């Protein structure tokens, strides 16, 4: 697939690397020649120096025969204009646009062929705030992913000493929970993936990914770790797009305090929110945190645009008694350094955004993609089409499907019914199949499995 990516920022660069490794023809357009040079030095891609929305730059990038344009520059306006130009001049089949300002997202009339000619809008702030909201709803989780409109969830937790299943074989899971059906999709032990089998023993400190119907998730978590009490009090550092959007979504469920350094922004936030307490100050001010009872705070969330400020304020909050701290980290090199120590969860906006973008790039009918383990693994939701003659999966029991190494099927959603995958489960047409891949290099093989042969047409 020939794809033009507009923007050599962190999202654009990570996306280019991801897609180039999957044998796509990638060209990145940006006005910053230094960023393009660095990108080209370690990825086999094409680059074009120029303003991303100018017709001549898009033409030099191969706009006339591109299959897709993905506009992810830091400017919403440049992204939208670039998509319109691509459609008007080259009739580019698919145009994906990154939008950060919530004002643009109020009406669907703005987009579509009669509007700005954007096929798909990606909002990083909306994606990240939704991810955090799911983490807050399941205390103790490291990652929570929704599939099939929330009917199925894939949850990552760290197994602790004392958990009922720790030190036990996975096959005993059904004995512990006879009324709950679940499947362990993967285990990461000391950052190495383990494909789980019935005889696999769960060890303390394992990062366990399991899939279950949304209503059964809490019961599954309790088998692997002592359950944390539901969160009540939140403190958010940073009233930017993500901080304010999250506060809007959760202020009716929790007691929320939000710290923002800009007096003008504080005024806007206080006018927008109904129940949250808005504080003007620095989240790294020790006296302010103590005065606002940081020791009674269940979760401290550092959501400013400054990685270093987020890390330092999180460390301070934890030292002063915050029970859990989460920090927004843009620099991917920092994520592995900080998560799991004083900082409980490091949230990467790039990985969250890229997961949403990948759902629109995958071949076959892929409706959901989530990037896991900082891009090392992936979970996807694919729809099975065709019949036994035209499809490699329809009519097949899971044990008979030729899945690539390191790939497991976790669950199937059939109409409104959630079926946890077992060896004898048979895939039917129109099933939503949730897969987990510990090796992203196998993605093209999975895509081919779900592509329909010509006999279907």
Residue pairs with C-beta under 8 A, 6 or more apart in sequence:
1 24
1 25
1 67
1 68
1 361
1 363
2 24
2 25
2 27
2 62
2 65
2 66
2 67
2 68
3 19
3 24
3 25
3 26
3 27
3 66
3 67
3 68
3 69
3 70
3 361
4 27
4 28
4 29
4 58
4 61
4 62
4 63
4 66
4 68
4 69
4 70
4 86
5 12
5 15
5 16
5 19
5 26
5 27
5 28
5 29
5 70
5 72
6 12
6 28
6 29
6 30
6 52
6 53
6 69
6 70
6 71
6 72
6 73
6 78
6 79
6 82
7 28
7 29
7 30
7 52
7 71
7 72
7 73
7 74
7 79
7 98
8 16
8 28
8 30
8 32
8 35
8 36
8 39
8 47
9 35
9 72
9 73
9 74
10 330
10 331
10 332
10 350
11 72
11 98
11 124
11 349
11 350
11 353
11 354
12 28
12 30
12 70
12 72
12 73
13 28
13 35
13 39
14 332
14 350
14 351
14 354
14 375
15 70
15 72
15 354
15 357
16 26
16 28
16 39
16 43
16 45
17 43
18 354
18 358
18 375
18 440
19 26
19 361
20 26
20 43
20 44
20 45
21 440
21 441
22 440
22 443
22 444
23 444
24 361
25 46
26 43
26 45
26 46
27 45
27 46
27 47
27 48
27 61
27 62
27 66
28 36
28 39
28 45
28 46
28 47
28 48
29 47
29 48
29 50
29 52
29 57
29 58
29 61
30 36
30 47
30 49
30 52
30 73
31 49
31 50
31 51
31 52
33 49
36 47
36 48
36 49
37 47
39 45
39 47
40 47
46 61
46 62
48 57
48 60
48 61
50 56
50 57
50 60
51 57
51 78
52 58
52 71
52 73
52 78
52 82
53 78
53 79
53 81
53 82
53 85
54 85
55 85
55 89
58 69
58 82
58 85
58 86
58 89
58 90
59 89
59 90
63 69
63 86
63 89
63 90
63 92
64 90
66 86
66 90
66 92
67 92
67 93
67 94
68 92
68 93
68 94
68 95
68 96
68 360
68 361
69 82
69 83
69 86
69 92
69 94
69 95
69 96
70 96
70 357
71 78
71 79
71 80
71 82
71 83
71 95
71 96
71 97
71 98
72 79
72 98
72 122
72 353
72 357
73 79
73 82
73 98
74 100
76 98
76 99
76 100
76 101
76 104
79 97
79 98
79 99
80 97
80 99
80 104
80 116
80 118
83 95
83 97
83 116
83 117
83 118
84 116
84 117
86 92
86 95
86 117
87 95
87 113
87 117
88 117
94 119
94 120
94 360
95 117
95 118
95 119
95 120
96 118
96 119
96 120
96 121
96 122
96 357
96 360
97 111
97 116
97 118
97 120
97 121
97 122
98 122
98 123
98 124
98 353
99 105
99 121
99 122
99 123
100 123
100 124
100 125
100 241
101 241
102 123
102 125
102 126
102 241
102 245
104 110
105 121
105 123
105 126
109 115
110 116
111 117
111 118
111 121
112 118
120 360
122 353
122 356
122 357
124 349
124 352
124 353
125 241
125 242
125 245
126 245
127 349
127 352
127 353
127 356
128 242
128 328
128 347
128 349
128 352
128 353
129 242
129 245
129 246
129 249
130 249
131 144
131 347
131 352
132 246
132 301
132 326
132 347
133 246
133 249
133 250
134 141
134 144
134 145
134 146
134 153
135 141
135 143
135 144
135 326
135 345
136 231
136 234
136 250
136 254
136 299
137 144
138 144
138 155
138 217
138 218
138 221
139 227
139 228
139 229
139 230
139 231
139 324
140 157
140 221
140 225
140 227
140 228
141 155
141 156
141 157
141 221
142 156
142 157
142 158
142 207
142 345
143 154
143 155
143 156
143 372
144 153
144 154
144 155
144 156
145 153
145 154
145 155
145 370
145 372
145 379
146 152
146 153
146 214
146 368
147 153
147 154
147 368
147 379
147 381
147 411
147 413
147 432
147 434
148 368
148 381
148 413
148 418
148 432
148 434
150 214
151 213
151 214
151 413
151 416
151 418
152 211
152 212
152 213
152 214
152 410
152 411
152 413
152 418
152 434
153 211
153 212
153 213
153 214
153 217
154 185
154 209
154 210
154 211
154 370
154 379
154 410
154 434
154 436
155 209
155 210
155 211
155 212
155 217
155 220
155 221
156 207
156 208
156 209
156 372
157 207
157 208
157 210
157 221
157 224
157 225
158 205
158 206
158 207
158 208
158 225
158 340
159 165
159 166
159 202
159 203
159 204
159 205
159 206
159 207
159 208
159 224
159 225
160 166
160 204
160 205
160 224
160 225
160 226
161 204
162 226
163 202
163 204
163 223
163 224
163 225
163 226
164 176
164 222
164 223
164 224
165 172
165 173
165 176
165 202
165 223
165 224
166 202
166 203
166 204
166 224
167 201
167 202
167 203
167 204
168 201
168 202
169 198
169 199
169 200
169 201
170 184
170 196
170 197
170 198
170 199
170 200
170 201
170 202
171 198
171 199
173 182
173 184
173 223
176 223
177 219
177 220
177 223
180 212
180 216
180 219
180 220
181 212
181 213
181 216
181 420
182 210
182 211
182 212
182 216
182 220
182 420
183 210
183 211
183 212
183 408
183 410
183 411
183 420
183 421
183 422
184 196
184 200
184 202
184 208
184 209
184 210
185 196
185 209
185 210
185 211
185 379
185 408
185 410
185 436
186 193
186 194
186 195
186 196
186 208
186 209
186 377
186 408
186 436
186 438
187 193
187 194
187 196
187 200
187 202
187 206
187 207
187 208
187 209
188 194
188 206
188 207
188 209
188 373
189 203
189 205
189 206
189 207
193 376
193 377
193 406
193 438
193 439
194 200
195 406
195 408
195 438
196 408
202 208
202 224
208 224
209 372
209 379
209 436
210 220
210 224
211 410
211 411
211 420
211 434
211 436
212 220
212 411
212 420
213 411
213 418
213 420
218 227
221 227
228 324
229 298
231 254
231 298
231 299
231 324
232 254
232 255
232 298
233 254
233 255
233 257
233 296
233 297
233 298
233 299
234 250
234 254
234 255
234 256
234 257
234 297
234 298
234 299
234 300
234 301
235 256
235 257
235 258
235 259
235 289
235 292
235 294
235 297
235 299
235 300
235 301
235 317
235 322
236 243
236 246
236 247
236 256
236 257
236 258
236 259
236 301
236 303
237 243
237 259
237 283
237 300
237 301
237 302
237 303
237 304
237 310
237 313
237 317
238 258
238 259
238 260
238 283
238 302
238 303
238 304
238 305
238 310
238 328
239 247
239 258
239 259
239 260
239 262
239 265
239 266
239 269
239 278
240 265
240 303
240 304
240 305
242 303
242 328
242 349
243 258
243 260
243 301
243 303
243 304
244 258
244 269
244 272
244 273
246 301
246 303
247 256
247 258
247 269
247 273
247 276
248 272
248 273
250 256
251 273
251 274
251 275
251 276
252 274
252 275
256 273
256 275
256 276
256 277
257 276
257 277
257 278
257 279
257 292
257 297
258 269
258 273
258 276
258 277
258 278
258 279
259 279
259 280
259 281
259 282
259 283
259 288
259 292
260 266
260 269
260 278
260 279
260 280
261 280
261 281
261 282
262 280
263 280
266 278
266 279
266 280
269 276
269 278
270 278
279 288
279 292
281 288
282 288
283 289
283 302
283 304
283 309
283 313
283 317
284 309
284 312
284 313
284 316
286 316
286 320
289 316
289 317
289 320
290 320
294 300
294 317
294 320
294 321
294 322
295 320
295 321
295 322
296 321
297 317
297 321
297 322
297 323
298 322
298 323
298 324
299 322
299 323
299 324
299 325
299 326
300 313
300 314
300 317
300 318
300 322
300 324
300 325
300 326
301 325
301 326
301 327
301 328
302 309
302 310
302 311
302 313
302 314
302 317
302 325
302 326
302 327
302 328
303 310
303 328
304 310
304 313
304 328
305 330
307 328
307 329
307 330
307 331
307 334
310 327
310 328
310 329
311 327
311 329
311 334
311 338
311 343
314 325
314 326
314 327
314 342
314 343
315 325
315 342
315 343
317 325
318 325
318 342
318 343
319 342
324 344
324 345
325 342
325 343
325 344
325 345
326 343
326 344
326 345
326 346
326 347
327 338
327 343
327 345
327 346
327 347
328 347
328 349
329 335
329 338
329 346
329 347
329 348
330 348
330 349
330 350
332 348
332 350
332 351
332 374
334 346
335 346
335 348
335 374
336 374
338 346
339 345
339 346
348 374
351 371
351 374
351 375
352 371
354 371
354 375
355 369
355 370
355 371
355 378
356 369
358 369
358 371
358 378
359 366
359 367
359 368
359 369
359 380
362 369
362 380
362 382
362 443
362 447
363 444
363 447
363 448
363 451
364 382
364 447
364 448
364 449
364 450
364 451
365 382
365 383
365 385
365 450
366 380
366 381
366 382
366 383
366 447
366 450
367 381
367 382
367 383
367 432
368 379
368 380
368 381
369 378
369 379
369 380
369 381
370 378
370 379
370 380
371 377
371 378
372 378
372 379
375 440
376 438
376 440
377 436
377 437
377 438
377 439
377 440
378 436
378 437
378 440
378 443
379 410
379 434
379 435
379 436
379 437
380 434
380 435
380 437
380 446
381 432
381 433
381 434
381 435
382 432
382 433
382 435
382 446
382 450
383 430
383 431
383 432
383 433
383 450
384 391
384 393
384 394
384 427
384 428
384 429
384 430
384 431
384 433
384 450
385 391
385 394
385 429
385 430
385 450
385 452
385 456
386 394
386 429
386 452
386 453
386 456
387 394
387 395
387 429
387 456
388 394
388 395
388 396
389 453
389 455
390 452
390 453
390 454
390 455
390 456
391 429
391 450
391 452
391 453
391 456
392 401
392 402
392 448
392 449
392 450
393 401
393 427
393 433
393 449
393 450
394 427
394 428
394 429
394 431
395 426
395 427
395 428
396 426
396 427
397 423
397 424
397 425
397 426
398 409
398 421
398 422
398 423
398 424
398 425
398 426
398 427
399 423
399 424
401 409
401 427
401 449
402 449
403 409
403 446
403 449
404 437
404 439
404 442
404 445
404 446
405 439
405 442
406 437
406 438
406 439
406 442
407 435
407 436
407 437
407 438
407 439
407 442
407 445
407 446
408 421
408 435
408 436
409 421
409 433
409 434
409 435
410 420
410 421
410 434
410 435
410 436
411 418
411 419
411 420
411 421
411 433
411 434
412 418
412 419
412 421
412 425
412 427
412 431
412 432
412 433
412 434
413 419
413 431
413 432
413 434
414 428
414 430
414 431
414 432
419 425
427 433
433 450
435 446
437 443
437 446
